[in-house]
Each structure stands twice: as C-alpha cells, then as structure tokens.
Amino acid sequence: MPYLSELKPGEQAIIIADEHLPVKAMELGLMKGSLIRLKKKNPKIGMALVEINGQSLALDYGLASQIEVSSNGKKENSPDSTDR
Amino acid sequence: MEKKKTLRIALIGNPNVGKTTVFNLLTGLHQQTGNYPGTTVVQKKGKIKVNGFTLELIDLPGTESLHPHSPDEQVSLKEIIRYPENIDGIFYIADVESLKKNLLLLTQIMDLGIPVIMILNKADKLKKKGIQIDMEELKKTLGIPVILYSSVKPEGNLIQKIKPYLKKLNKCKGRRIFSEINLKEELKKHFPAIDDKLLNYSLFLHYTEQVPCSLLEMTNHPGKEEKKQLLKKETVKRYIWINKVLKNFYTQNLSERKDFTGMADKILLHPVWGYLVFFFIMFLMFQSIYHLANLPMELIDHIFGELSNWLQHKLPSNKLTDLLINGVISGVAGVLIFVPQITLLFLFVLLMDKTGYMSRVVYLTDRWMRPFGMSGKSLVPLISGTACAVPAILSTRTIENSRQRLITLLTVPFTTCSARLPVYTIIIALVIPNKFLFGWIGLQGLTLFFLYTLGFAAALAFGALLHRFLPGQKTTPLLMLMPDYQWPSFKGLLIEWWDKVSAFIFGAGKIIVLFSIILWFLGTHGIKDDKILAYPVPLEDSYLGNFGKKIEPVFRPLGFDWKIDVAVLSSFAAREIFIGTLSTIYSVEDDSEKTIIEKLRTEIHPATGRPVFNLATGWAILIFYAFALQCMSTLAVIKQETGSWAYTLGIFLFMGLLAYISAMTVYQILK
C-alpha cells in the first residue's frame, strides 16, 4: 500500500491505517476510512498540505510518510467515505 | 436559572472559527483583557446587558476537543470540568466550512449537560464553498438553538438573535450521545462496581484527564498508552456518529467552490517565492514603521514642545510648574511620541495573524526552526515578541512539545519588542545619517531592520545552544490547520488593535510617567556634606548626579557617561524608561526651548570634547539594548510559565552579560 507522501498533488485516497497516528491527528479527521487529498508536498521544506473534511491541514512530511492510504484514489467530487 | 439575572457564559470552539471576533463583536470595548492583549492564551472577559440579563462572557482558547494537547487547551478543560458550577451556558462557535470537525467538541460539551447555543459562523462562505446546510434538520439533530452568522459580514445584531434563547437557556442542553455511541460501555469496563447512573461523560473526562473526583478514589488513572487508546476510541465513535447524521443536513458541491486560497498558496507556500514574499513583507514592515511614523512623531514632539513653552510663560515660575513641565509633561510626551510606530507594528502583526498569513509562515519555517530546538509554531511567539514579549511568551502555550515550548519562551526576550523601539528610534536619529541607498532604501530604516534581524538571530543562536544541552523529547511532528485567507472584520481588527495600543499607553505609560516624576525629584534635589541643598540643585550635585558618577567606571568601557548610566539603570524595570529618563535629565539641566533630540545632539562630553552621542556610543547603546533583558513583566511571566527561578535568573544574567560584553566590543572597535 502506498503512503500519503507518495501521492501526487491533487490525488485523493482513503486512509487505511491509523494505529501510528497521534490522538490530535484523529481529532482533526485523520483516521482510518477518511478521504484525504494531497494538495501540496514540499519534501525540501519538510511539509505536506492535505485537504480533509473540506479543510486544509499542514503536516510534517515525516508524518505523511507514515500514513498508509489506499492505492486507488477517487475523483475529487466523490463523497467522503469516512463511515466505518 | 430563569430567575437568575447574571449569566456566566463561556465562548468555546475550535481554533480559527472566528471565536475571538465574535467575542469582540458581542462585547465591543466592554471587556477586561486580562493582563496583556493578544490571541486567546489567557481568558478575556466582557460584560453586556441584554433584556434585563447581565451576560458575563469568557473567551476561552480554541481547542479541538476536551482532551488538551497543549497548555492553552487545558484552560477550557479546567474551566468546564473543575468548575462547572461557574458556567451557566456555552456559546459554541463553529464555522460552516469545518462543521464536521466542529461537531466533535460540541458533542463532548453536550454530553456534559451544559446548556449550549451554537453560533455557526462564516455564513458568507456558504456560496463560495458550495455548501448547503439544512438548518432545521441541524437544530433537530443536535437539540440546541443554532444561529447562522458571519462575523466578517454581519447581517443584523447577534445579540438580538441570541436574546430569545436566554430566558430558556437551561432547556438548551442538547442531545447526549454518550450512551448512544457505547462510550458508557467502555467506561463500565474500568468501573464495574460503580452504579450505572453515575457512569457519565464527566466521569470519563475526570478519569482520562486525571482530574481528581470522589468517585475516582477507588481506581487508578489510566497509563499513557491506555489513555491514548481510550481517547482514540472516543474520537472514532464520535466521528462515526457525526458522519451518520451529517449527511442529513450538510452537503457540499466541490465543483462550485472558488479556491482563492489554493491559488495564493501556490506562491506563498512556494519553496523559493514563499520565502522571498515573507522577507519582503518583513522588510516592508520595518521600513514603514520608520518612515510612515516619522511625520506624526514629529508632530507630537512639536505639540508637547509648544505646550511646555506655553505653560512656562503662563504659569508662575516655581517648583510645581517645574514638576508639571519637566516631570509630568516630558513623561507623557515620552509615551505618546512612540504611539505612531507602535500602531503600525501592531497593525502589521495583527494583519498577518487575522488574514491567515501567519499559518503560512509556520508552514515555511517549521523545518528551519528544528535545528534551533523549536518548531514552526515558535515563529508566531517570536514575531509577536516584536510587539511585546509578555503575550508572546504566553502564546507559547500553543506549542505541544514542552521542550520546544521552553526553548521558545526563553528565546522570545531576544526579539525586538516595542519597548526597545523608542530607544532605537532616538539613538538611530542621533547617530545614523538620514540618507538613502539607491535613492529608496533609507539608512535609518535599514539600521532598524538590522537590529530586528539581530534580535531574531540572537534568539535562534540561543535556541541552538539550549537545544544542545536541554533534556527532553526533541520534536513533535507539526500538525496544523491552515485557515483560508480572509480579510478580517474592520471592527474586530480595531478592537484588538486598541487592546494592544492601550496596553502600551496605559500599562507602560503610567510606569514611564511615574519614573519621570521620581527622576525629576532626584534630579532637582540633593544633599552635600550632610546638608540638604536648596532647590533647584544643579544636576551634577543632585541625588541622580551623585549616583550616576559613582557607577560611571562600570560603564566607561562602553562609552557611556554618567547621565547615560542613570538612564540605563533606571530602565532596568522597563526599557522604555531610558528615553524618558534622558528626556527628564536634559530637561532638568537645560531650560532652553530645544526638542529632546536637539538637546542630545548638542551634548558634549567634557573629557573628550566630542559629542556624547557619537557613532561608537550610539551603536554601543543600540547593541546593549538589543541584548539586555530589562523588563520586569517579562521576567515575571518567565517565572510564571517555567515555574523556575533558575531559568528566570539564568536568562536575566546571561542576557545582561551578553549585552555588556557586546556593547563594550562594539564601542572599542568604533571609538
């Protein structure tokens, strides 16, 4: 399975594992089953910008490299599938 | 509650939902801002009268949930959990864009059984973001009143919209989902002996957040890992419920949204352009502070000069007139003259924060702050420190990692606060020529920019030093919401700006005026051979003069004469007193109608025959003030936040020693 940091900017995916994520990340919506879109990644700056629940979230690139996502991303207009 | 005339209401919400703006709109200027202005790192309170009720509003720091991750988030938990009897209700501020996330904290609050009125803010963004909300369904689902509102483009009076619900506030308790989502079952596993009726969300919070309560005496609090798993379970269960109900009242058509923020971020978060824009904004800020403020400053100086002359001619020549002109008026002038510069500085910092640009600065700088033991979030206190170190140190409470927070709060005093600005302004005007490089870069503005850069560089260097020696967890990965760019509400901006400017005028101002009066007394009275000298005493024979001469050898290697020594020592409580002291000393000594800058410029050192304020002495003073920690309030807040005298005295001595050695080196090179 790819990691969030491996997506291309604009690509969407579903988070498939949240065991390693801190509680705060989950409170912000980063959890198993959430639809996430990578907006921007700047490995040189060490940051990634994602969209989750309609909001932009900046996260450490190292953290983005630990978030496992589904390989088949959805199109932008797909409904959020965070039900589980 | 219906009979209660005073209602204590807490404003709670996630960060960046416009909570403080709503608070400002509700209370206007009728608020107690705590000790210092700034973002909500301390409680802000305000009182308003509505329909026979007095509402005591408390603006609490933004938090994602009732499980705090940083010291500022603990404020909300403490207020709600430890003292629930103190709160009659909650105004829950949410925003239309992040409603799903906002519902997490709201369901926690509703589970506590506290009456809630929800103010759904940023209604102006509904169309832009392609969002549709079925308000009736939302109210029905939550069981509380919901008011759709825009604090940036308000339509109608918010108070009028809230008014109908105040009389029946205790009926606005909303839906409790604690049992619905099986959290009760989870709690039962840990408390099998406790009666089912007592298993509620309040107990869950007391248990997980280690808040003492009588029921918990029979059990241990969870360990770190157990707590983490419990909180994760709670979060997941709540989000499952939220997802289930959200589709009944919330839809968003992403193809309809206009993404100005995304377009702007292509430049502002670009690894090259982003930094260039940031440095340009900083450069522009310091050039503006110097050049735009010049004219009003000269005007204020002129008005007070004229006022002094007028009073000198109109009032009888006696001790009281002397005190009024050379003690009180020179002190007030010493405060007001810097208001134009401080106004501009606060406006820039506020605009960066309120427009959403500050978050972009955090994004760009997080990685570069790591070698200095800090994170991107440290940059906000460091930039806020250019206004005042005290709120900046308090704002470090938003940093989750305790080590990064400690390093940040100890480095903040190095940044150039507004109290240093009066010293820099006068000394730069005295020793740096008013010339322009390439026809547009002012040398004086450039010097000011250098001094601010020096402050930041010193802060980073000190951070790196602490990073090397301090123990503790070195980093916490950054995780931060990026708000959309927005133009802040003019009224809200005005209220926050006045908050900060008035803190300078009435906070620092009264100290400066008081010191001016004391210094006037010490400069016009004296004792010689055990005999009290007749008023007015020549400055050299005054208490002030004698004291200055005694300590002159200590500061001689820095090029300071005894008058500068007196000003330096008197400003150990607060830096801004330096100029007020010089102003009083020279007013006492020189009765001519010259302005303070003219008096300082023409002062000749009796030993060298050269101007006292020459390039070498001027730079020595600038460097001394760049590093010395001369601010009682800053020291007090460092003690409060670290709880340690060792850190407080350590930083004071370190900065003092650094200031002395650096100023001496600069003077010896340039003299």
Chai-1 contact restraints between the chains, C-beta under 6 A:
chainA,res_idxA,chainB,res_idxB,connection_type,confidence,min_distance_angstrom,max_distance_angstrom,comment,restraint_id
A,V23,B,K228,contact,1.0,0.0,6.0,A-B,restraint_1
A,V23,B,L231,contact,1.0,0.0,6.0,A-B,restraint_2
A,V23,B,K232,contact,1.0,0.0,6.0,A-B,restraint_3
A,K24,B,H69,contact,1.0,0.0,6.0,A-B,restraint_4
A,K24,B,L479,contact,1.0,0.0,6.0,A-B,restraint_5
A,A25,B,L479,contact,1.0,0.0,6.0,A-B,restraint_6
A,M26,B,K232,contact,1.0,0.0,6.0,A-B,restraint_7
A,M26,B,T235,contact,1.0,0.0,6.0,A-B,restraint_8
A,E27,B,E64,contact,1.0,0.0,6.0,A-B,restraint_9
A,E27,B,S65,contact,1.0,0.0,6.0,A-B,restraint_10
A,E27,B,T235,contact,1.0,0.0,6.0,A-B,restraint_11
A,G29,B,K101,contact,1.0,0.0,6.0,A-B,restraint_12
A,N42,B,P271,contact,1.0,0.0,6.0,A-B,restraint_13
A,K44,B,P271,contact,1.0,0.0,6.0,A-B,restraint_14
A,I45,B,P271,contact,1.0,0.0,6.0,A-B,restraint_15
A,I45,B,R367,contact,1.0,0.0,6.0,A-B,restraint_16
A,G46,B,R367,contact,1.0,0.0,6.0,A-B,restraint_17
A,M47,B,Y363,contact,1.0,0.0,6.0,A-B,restraint_18
A,N53,B,K100,contact,1.0,0.0,6.0,A-B,restraint_19
A,N53,B,K101,contact,1.0,0.0,6.0,A-B,restraint_20
A,G54,B,E97,contact,1.0,0.0,6.0,A-B,restraint_21
A,Q55,B,S98,contact,1.0,0.0,6.0,A-B,restraint_22
A,Q55,B,L481,contact,1.0,0.0,6.0,A-B,restraint_23
A,S56,B,M482,contact,1.0,0.0,6.0,A-B,restraint_24
A,L57,B,L481,contact,1.0,0.0,6.0,A-B,restraint_25
A,A58,B,Y363,contact,1.0,0.0,6.0,A-B,restraint_26
A,A58,B,M480,contact,1.0,0.0,6.0,A-B,restraint_27
A,A58,B,M482,contact,1.0,0.0,6.0,A-B,restraint_28
A,L59,B,L479,contact,1.0,0.0,6.0,A-B,restraint_29
A,D60,B,P477,contact,1.0,0.0,6.0,A-B,restraint_30
A,D60,B,L478,contact,1.0,0.0,6.0,A-B,restraint_31
A,G62,B,P477,contact,1.0,0.0,6.0,A-B,restraint_32
A,L63,B,P477,contact,1.0,0.0,6.0,A-B,restraint_33
A,E76,B,L254,contact,1.0,0.0,6.0,A-B,restraint_34
A,N77,B,L254,contact,1.0,0.0,6.0,A-B,restraint_35
A,N77,B,S255,contact,1.0,0.0,6.0,A-B,restraint_36
A,T82,B,N243,contact,1.0,0.0,6.0,A-B,restraint_37
A,D83,B,N243,contact,1.0,0.0,6.0,A-B,restraint_38
